[in-house]
């Protein structure tokens, strides 16, 4: 398959492209959700020995979701810079140690979104967290022991992936 035409058909909070794809003798029309590149991190407070996650309303499932801290990469920002910024904005922590887990396409059949997932260790808060008012974020910080986190019925893919990564290292 080869993309022969790309047209942006929606440019709002997110973008949607329409692609014309050549597949042998036929041309197929496909829509592509194009939100950009993102970062996410499972945050562990080494001083208090708790994992710190977020709970916030998400449009996709139309519900409050427990998930790891996450956000979009701004322009040419490095993923490591973006994840440190997001952790501080959402949880109020500066990062002591950061380890990349994986870079994934969470839904490659319909979306060009790419998420770099990290494990982050922190030890002291330097900000309030909760998200940015100008971004209309209303983020609740949730602290969980490993036992409580492992027992959570998680449904967010990046969060499941990060928790499984920790579980494999036990």
Helices and strands as residue ranges (DSSP letters): E 2-11, E 15-23, E 26-33, E 37-45, E 50-58, E 63-67, E 69-72, H 79-91, E 93-104, E 114-125, G 133-135, E 140-144, H 146-151, H 157-168
